[in-house]
Amino acid sequence: MILFVWVVLLFGQEVEKSDTLRLQEIQIEAPVYQEYGRGKKRISWNKEELKNYTNRSIAELLAEKSPVFIRQYGPGMLASSNFRGTSAGHTAIFWNGIPLNSPSLGQSDLSILPMIAVDQVDLSFGSDGALLGNESLSGSIHLSSESLFNQSPTLLFQQEFGSFGQYHVGLKGGYSTEKLGIQTKVYYQNNPNEYNYRDFSEAGSPIKKQDHAAFQQKGFLQDFQWKINSNQQLKASYWWNEAIREIQPVMGSSTHDIQTDESHRFSLQYLQYGRKGIFEVQSGWVKDRQYFNQIKNETSSLFLNTDWTFNQTGNWEIRLGSRGSLISGDLSTYSAQEVRWETYQFINFSGLKNLDFSLNLRQLFYEDQVVPFIPSLGMDWRISNEFSLKTSFGKGFKIPTLNDRYWEPGGNPSLLPEESWQGEMGVLWQKRNFESQLTHYRLKVNNWILWQPEGSIWIPENLRQVRNQGLEWDNKLETKIGKNNLTFNWGYTYTNAVNLPNPEESSSFWNKQLPYTPQHQARGSMTFSRAKFSFQFSSQYVGPRATTLDNSRIMEGYFLAQTHLSVENFNLGPFKTNIQFRIQNLLNKEYQVLYLRPMPGRSYHINLSIQL
């Protein structure tokens, strides 16, 4: 039925053209983390830059192309982000402006967020509680759909086969006029993950075949945009996703757990553009249902926020808003519901030569508690045509999750929110086809919630304080030799994240690097392209990681490499066709991201895309 609709739209477009209504151009509003995040480090990838990752997950993109460390329990298994040495629950994740983190767990599984579902990925680094709200203690991930207006009709079919039984198929369709845009995406993948690994839990480390790590995923996403008139616009998106996984056991274990994750996500946004400002109303709904060995856990979140952005003078831009949230959880050991309300104001000032400032404030109310004002301050200084200085200071916070407060037995309703304070300074050098950015940051997380045993019961408490500091260095060089284009990217990350002394924990844990937080990471890539042909070689180095708080066990670092070979936009009759060949783990490295969780060796993948 979906395919029939797209064929009608594609081949019936001439009728629509004859009745096209010419509208005044509408300016699209930038997200708050871009518009008011002065002094912040950000990394972005658009649709073109993401095309080699269409059949992969957000976790794989970030592991290969960003300074964020991704903790992976195995291919297709749980994957979470580690921004600047903090935990997965300290990263806020958004889809089209809607928070995605689970109210019960306080985090999202990046391995079941497929790249085919999004057109743009943005990373924002540092504490962003004032701009983004809950959970943004160290960074945030933003997934979004592209603007759909005035684009050529498309129908794209993609299919990929890979080693270990991997199979992926996806279908995308898009149609738009000057006032209406729609886009549909359907995807399915299956990966038995039948790879060989060395079992270090047994004497002699025999080679075994993985027999309980199969992964299956399917989903559907619909985007809709409508220019109601010259100053009003409506956007709506719906995303259904289901993943069924055999949970990969640790080496030496024979468990056969099975987990199913199903999510429904809906976003609705109304924009009205006036002479001096923009009025926005956005609502969202997220429902997550998980079955772990037939045990059902379900959470839902409902959001409604309103914003008014206006220019007081040519130098001042102000945004005022509020957001209400209703979250609920119906889990195996408890049921709970909570209402949250937030008010905020964001201010940009550009009245000084080459200097731009932002000041942001947020106030949060939940249950009977009031979180003190959450501020952030940022500055961009254009020192010259080549050099810019960026600096920011801000606070992040995280409300204890529903599990932290209500899990039976052990939940602690009196827990305080976790808080972070961070300052950072970065220098950006841009000269012709070269760009280099060096960022230094210092971060402290207070009231870190830690679950620890009390008799036979585990109880969460605000125990830990963590101090993080580090350097991030990112570079890009583009050059042209005749008809050949060359692009080089490289970067290095140093992270020092230590557990500060506290009387409730053993002194053997004090001033030690946090578990699974590498001090050193590096990455690099080279891309060669000419006409319809492109080749890319990329690599990543992840340094040694401790597996325990006292750093008594250290896992060795690992180096990975990948290659992509693509031939694009060659014609097969009426179709445009792309073929990509990819090799993962080119050097066939034996490695583990987490202790006793084997990762696959060298694998081969071929992808075929056909566009009508």
Beta strands, then each sheet from edge to edge (+ up, - down):
strand 1: 42-45
strand 2: 69-72
strand 3: 79-82
strand 4: 91-95
strand 5: 98-99
strand 6: 120-125
strand 7: 139-144
strand 8: 154-162
strand 9: 167-176
strand 10: 180-191
strand 11: 196-198
strand 12: 207-209
strand 13: 215-229
strand 14: 232-246
strand 15: 258-273
strand 16: 277-292
strand 17: 295-311
strand 18: 316-330
strand 19: 335-352
strand 20: 355-366
strand 21: 369-382
strand 22: 387-398
strand 23: 418-431
strand 24: 434-454
strand 25: 457-481
strand 26: 484-499
strand 27: 520-530
strand 28: 533-542
strand 29: 545-546
strand 30: 554-555
strand 31: 558-572
strand 32: 575-584
strand 33: 603-611
sheet 1: 1+ 6- 7+ 4+ 5-
sheet 2: 2+ 3-
sheet 3: 8+ 9- 10+ 13- 14+ 15- 16+ 17- 18+ 19- 20+ 21- 22+ 23- 24+ 25- 26+ 27- 28+ 31- 32+ 33- 8+
sheet 4: 11+ 12-
sheet 5: 29+ 30-
end
